[in-house]
Amino acid sequence: MCADTPADTDRTADYKSTLNLPQTDFPMRAGLPKREPEWLARWAEIGIYDRLREKAEGRKPFTLHDGPPYANGNLHIGHALNKILKDMVVRSQQMMGRDARYIPGWDCHGLPIEWKIEEQYRKKGRDKDAVPVVEFRRECRDFAAGWIDIQRDEFKRLGITGAWDDPYLTMDYHAERVIAEEFQKFLMNGTLYQGSKPVMWSPVEKTALAEAEVEYHDHVSHTIWVKFPLTKLPSSAMDAVMFIGDDEGQFDLASLDHTLRQASVVIWTTTPWTIPQNRAIAFSSDIKYGVYQVTEAAGDNWAKPGDVLILADDLAEEVRKSARIDAWQRVIGFNPDGAECAHPLRGAEGGEGEWDFDVPMISGDHVTAEAGTGFVHTAPSHGDDDYQMGLKYGLPMTYNVMEDGRYRDDLPLFGGKAILKPNGKEGNANKAVIEALQEAGGLIARGKLTHSYPHSWRSKAPLIYRNTPQWFAAIDREVGDGLDTHGKTIRERALTSIDELVTWTPPRGRNRLHAMIEQRPDWVLSRQRAWGVPLTCFVKKGAKPDDEGFLLRNEEVNARIVEAFEAEGADCWYEEGAKERFLSGIVSPDDYAQVFDILDVWFDSGSTHAFVLRDREDGSGDGLADLYLEGTDQHRGWFHSSMLQACGTIGRAPYRGVLTHGFTLDAKGNKMSKSVGNTVAPEKVVQQYGADILRLWVAQSDYTGDLRIGDEILKGVADSYRRLRNTLRFVLGSLPETVPDLPAQGDLPELERLMLHRLWQLDGQVRAAYDAYDFQKAWRAIFDFATLDLSAFYFDIRKDALYCDAPDSPRRLACEAVLGAIYDRLIPWLAPILTFTTEEVWLERHKDAGASVHLADMPATPEDWRDDALAERMGRVRSVRRVVTGALEEKRRDKTIGASLEAAPVVYLADELARAVSDPATFADLCITSGITLSTNTAPEGAFTLEGVEGVAVVFDEADGAKCQRCWKILPDVGTHAHPDVCGRCDAALAEIE
């Protein structure tokens, strides 16, 4: 061709306008914080949740039962993690063909709300005790209702779908009725009893706590070594030593007897305040004990020369150091069995004879030689082991400690002293006891110890064990309900459920709950508070808990109570004349006392299966949930209490599956704390990034462990989101308004057949991951497909055909048809994770008013898309392609070429690879070069190779010809066609367009 003239240039076509470039209104910048509320409003307008229920009618139900959050504050990041995981479960199950219901709920009763109301009273100078209990309860109810409205909006902002207009509340009248009804089942089946035993007690909150409400933190405790003077030896001094079998020579028995009668048994304790309640000393028959006589000690020491101390031999040296004893002599071994000691406060000035008694030495399996002295101070009213020993040996219980943690006012020496102050700090009881022991000569040493100690989950204040009458559910007593399929006791039923009826995600959750149930004591049901469902029972006046007829068990009375609760709520229990209302005409009200304790709030939430799953029309039908999903702390909380409650009423666990997730930590892996300032508020994340970024953070994380979150982590999540959004934008821009039908498999190019195979493969992977609640795996599979298979491979290759082929080109039509198949699957696969973004993408192509991706299902993928042989061969082709692109990248770096279309390399292949890569023109398209030469000859020295890919070598060569001004390929035929400066393919396309 001759050189261009101005006239020729004027006649040159505007080739860019003839290209089929992507066109879409879908923006690259998401603007999620601003746009997400628009989709929320749209979903509310079209009634998305109700429409889902209509669509799913007749399908197999899937019920995720919502563990109720507590209605007393704004959401934290743990709430967001929990609710987003639940939403992903529900959405994925719905889109895979189930009727996936989600009924959000709230826990409304309990101490934290009471505290808030009491705080308001204190600010106003009001006396809580002067306020009628019904009025107080109504204020608690209003407080909870206000926070429910706030939290509901916060949850909805995260894109959570559910029955938000009709949630369940534990304070609803029907819920209170059912909770009372469920309690009455324990009353009637014989597992309810009143016992006086030590329970975890909060002096700050003035109530008993269940194990689920207890957490352990480091605490500094006083430690004391206390002398209990021997008052009674076994029948002779020789009996005391012969058991040991010592061979220490001949003794003057009279002298030995005198020495022993001066001896004291030494105990060690971290709770000095319990010493006034001591009633025994426990020892172990497996421990060797010795009699030690002090020979040297400083003049100001509590342990004096001549003192005779009895200790475990293995612990004696540690005790000697702690007591600052310079030297002593082991006199003889000692057998404690049958011995008795004086209480260390016997004869204390001002003691008024309170402790003038002997305490027995008793054998206990819980005694070890790991720490202390080998002897265990035993106060049956203030420890579980101590209580069990008290039952075994008939030890007396004490009632010295009041509900606020003070000693009873009339207790000598210590009356009114407080173990803890109202603010949770240490009171003056420990100091008073230590000083009294010191004055009585009962101490040999004191110190302090930092150790793990029980605290209230809510107030964070330390707890004590306190003996008090409480109501319990017996978990080892046979349940009198005839439901013996899974065991006769609550514990048996629970352990059977754990092992045989429940699927655990992750599996280790089973071990944790199994161990807890296996070892737990009876369930403390009662609380000494006001805001909750009362224990709806009556006791016979003058009767003892073990007496026949102590508890009123009357079906007619029970029916009256629950009928009133249904109509008026639990407040009616506290109305004046309530006892007469419920008992008159059935039994004499004068014969019974009404119980006013409230139920442990874990019983409330443990009963939700009854008033949600069983009673609601949109419940589960069979009263069981497919899944309970909460944090790992709920092994001791909701999973635990729900298991115990249901095993007492329906004979099995109320769930078929349990999923547990970890805790949220800051970016450095530290626990979040407001005081430290490292918390991450969901609201702030949503305002900065959008809820979809928070949802994507959840999906990208391994929720089975603890999850870190911070600015840099969220920036990484946002980067992944942008890469995916770019892929989605290309799909939208490349799809025609009407997508062509897929040709028959045999008529499709290999690349399109490969993409269909990948869709078939991915469909199985995504569904399996969603079924296993493995959102990280589902996301990774989808994201890798979108960024590696599509953006970095398929789209990169097919841009040429989409942009430059003629409109009716079979290759272009096939590509558009496959893009349609990709869109139809990719968006529903992503919808459970990226709720808002997928809606935006969906509405770009579905314009009708009621459209929503969340009303769609994941479409079935035809089995005939599967092509394992092609996938295996194309896997080898892609390996060869990696070597070619590596060789071209090297030339691009050294500026030999600017783009891959400038190249036409020679590729040397081993025979087996040559059979896989058979067509040079097709392979050139895959490599995005203008040409390629395939050869089975031996590659020359210096040919480019890639480690890990054997049998492939590449020699660079420049493409021959001129650059097509439309497709930019360099080809020999450019300039030989009707349209100047284009190749034959582009010339034909231009003719068709014209």
Steps between C-alpha positions, in 0.01 A plus 500: 500500500609855434545743785186656644386831364278745690208387288575138584507586870162668478362187343651277774221344703456572867585142595446554874133569443468161331633307798260325738653654813345430843214731585345519846372751752643284778760729664846389598474703821244322711394778738362235734446715813270729303325248275438207735216676688322541164491123451385449859209734434422316176496162675265638763278641227469173309471293821795281415477263799127434456550440129773250580259311723235497226749378245632227730160360595510123479877475509688311767543746788836607639487675835789686654385591850632837608677512833358816655735792557442703813300821457717750686745681270633571155643217296868408518705327233426157651129559443572588137709187447229283651206646310686510167593133533136417574387700198745320274367167621139597445552660158714217365255232615208695350679541167584130492132408512395495865236699684751678723322684780670751728317641800720747688454518874605684815579403857317760705503401867787507743736684725671750262168666425410505868828676569427766241164576659656501848764746375222729379333472841822588682549809283146610589542413868234229484507189720454192284353304789227763538391455137227239441656202323247514214590863431870414511447211258311724258791744492732208424268394219497849347880520522540170314246602234694817426825314440328236287395772255855637486666162455245393239596794278869430555459135401294586192769744388737202472275351233347237727171363369236359731164546664597839643140612531415198713803400709480289812555666838541313827287771664201450267199372691487174308871446554464562874209256506704229325807556719279452806340197337841349427601559862184326613612190308803483729266551793276213390763253378682489832828666404432829684615519860600755758841448653722687740847475354784730399452669166694763309375820655549861399499727809493798264194378309352325807406187310612149418666444164515194280830374360402653164507845662849457642829594338852471637750783535827547686439608858733574791398299807629493855672174593533381858652198673286423805564273800222269621619363839462124540242414768451133432740237376400154384466246784872531574797695380639175360193469267581842366851401396478127424277554195791669327730207567796723593817330615658781698641309801369474855284775647401599846124461445412726790721775358360444150144512630578832672653642179201400292260658745678832443472464121282695258375397158582777251262598220546750217218701346444787255167594664570610858141620534380136496698400813213594739287248308756215525356171619764242401846436356536267202803278439597232250595145589735509200714780647780447753485743791767588752532662841749791490638676809638851450854540637600840364299807399534877525371661817226692319379194312150359546646147496706464818771253606325206663188524280392160368343505154340218300541526121523296182863396461507600134390854584688551827799683352277754321310563822827544693612772256161674503495504883865621518599207720880472513515138612278217619513129567271236359393306807286220359247412231133560572169335413219760525216247487285536811671811632317821593611861536383815671364777283777764476263766641412293807534719804555816296430808708150620418417173326225423757549127455401509130795279403545292813471167321724237346527442127549145371771379260324342203630318194432660160591400144532866400803555725836509318862585576530745210483815713430614854565266792329174401204585726189680372297733718136400455206741526193311370305821441762650269624251243373212293764250610448618856125454467537148366728414791243652732229271362726197528607565860193680633671833556287797606420781257551862600301810410747769591513686165208715389382575145708817472818316598510625860526279805177480697485787746501279808807294403759559774817688399393540139136612499427734207846460345480489119675249276443734206389860484199600283744612228658155482822596681629302798327571828634475855408137576830341394704750697284454810530120491877513446542740792282283726701189409823688567378612843391143579843368401354305212724622215844386395516693169307720262546624143325584177435298186391598149282225356199435280185583694126497418335832411151597392461502124294818526630713788860369467515491882650203689267229625482287810355160578211553737261258659143611440167332428458486122289317247675238289431273206644158580686375196566149631150432635271289280265728309142392559369573153525163325727639228770236536614476136828679560547439872318518831682799651575845363872425496452170314276666242743786450803275451306279258388806306855629479637171369216376281256776404705814435750596229776728628674771296791497563506145643696603809189675629363158588790427735465826685129471572527127576764567766291777654181293514687198630641690798237763578304511828124546527363811331434798730171634364418774749613861516427752772401781266183659361519531120429157361255213488422383854529143617128435484469265795373486856639323807318355797536721807689330781619216278864420427634462146529123537147459633231346286273778375756777556448610138147554374466294183156571359414510129195720559708760683763487227238556232363803684845656521595458134160620384552821698854541366374464143255784552689730736863392504704391801432828683176350627702269729596808700158663517332520837285192561684287240530200732129498573420545131700194399418270795148584622245230434773242433704501822502727803721807431574524873682165489759608242773758453559657158853487354623837372844409367536545125634242258858505381482695171679207336181305565316773309724475195526124538122481464485694173475179299152456647348840427688560174570168327196318632229767537549740210347430160835584346684282749661171409193278507660228710620736774867442415755730338730398220764727644595699808784743421686698767847576636712244682402652836151358448619147571454610858213730408215459254604168345535363851183637657291416194630144514418458870160670473388297198631173641276568801191574289523329159762237582773610256698795366285764327750523213639269232810708437720741692746744346742696715716795404792664675538840659590826325845640577679814392753496215781395737301211642413673828164482671291807427442738787339842521753605763789403270330672206544216252137422430360500147138616481290346220332836446832668421605224260168532318531878481852482358490193278144370482339191647611280209863553597419389854315198362795420275734521800287232666502281188876532452574408862525159663221544752583173679782688675529854630471770232715811473371829365657844456558773243768319301301177497191683376705674231612156377139385495400811305775425246363150443156653459626744236660218301177305504295807413721555196422146384127554546520827312660329201228234496226763508665710232558207265156341518258602222147595594382163375740220578534240223400143571783262572591298192528125526815384679653377176456842339679691775868598485719316747551808715124541550462130573775535758315788668179295514692215657640740760148623573386140549799434725456820698128442547575184696777664700293804594194300600709258706675790675172675577349175628799461731467868609853548368463854367873552477524205261199616299641851469848379408362272227284778351766770532774287345268413213411865447852637516710212362275301265302799377687830530855371456421230246165474325418871479855588408488257209144564384517880502625477144204294383246705696637833381597421141310199363201556276166525684389156377839335547446152651794554732364831627147362542637198685696729730194714572293190573763373744519845662125470556549162669778649714284797603201278583712300745765736627254756637281254698814325628624831636164624627518343850829683557475829309134572559494855370749478214334198343166679515655792315644267234170312469294814454729613218344224288165437674307823482151394616376660819498190717832354386761391751788256489388385843179365351705287261644154557838371403420354157561135426811436294457237225698183548600500134711812562742271674799413281782349705707403197491854361580647840798269539633587152437873544685483828808395302432770240488763775835374631652554155333843489671594827839440340407712196369790713813474715721530191302801375510670838878476492502677161258761629727577794804551276292724268532266200121513467231716648209254467461126451333554158839609367625145542474178302718263705615150414391246761692173528292220650552146613281254306231458768461878534499543123197273488327723758596824319413405145372817330744796472230760420285402800804488725610844376161634608550338845843661531375836362767509232464582132636164404672191638706217358486156660793264468592157632867550413766535765503854636812705430741607773374803693131433440279625782379237747305516823583303810231244574377471141689226321506448124438862399747757364434831325705701254383857450425627151334819388166486321526543123282756319327827582287598799126477448361837606183335629613191694871591534621159390809506277419289194633465142163569337444842659446760225391251233125535557220738409535681832848647530731410789298205629536124489268264317296416811440870573426575134225239496362632829490854367319385190236326712461805724460728198 
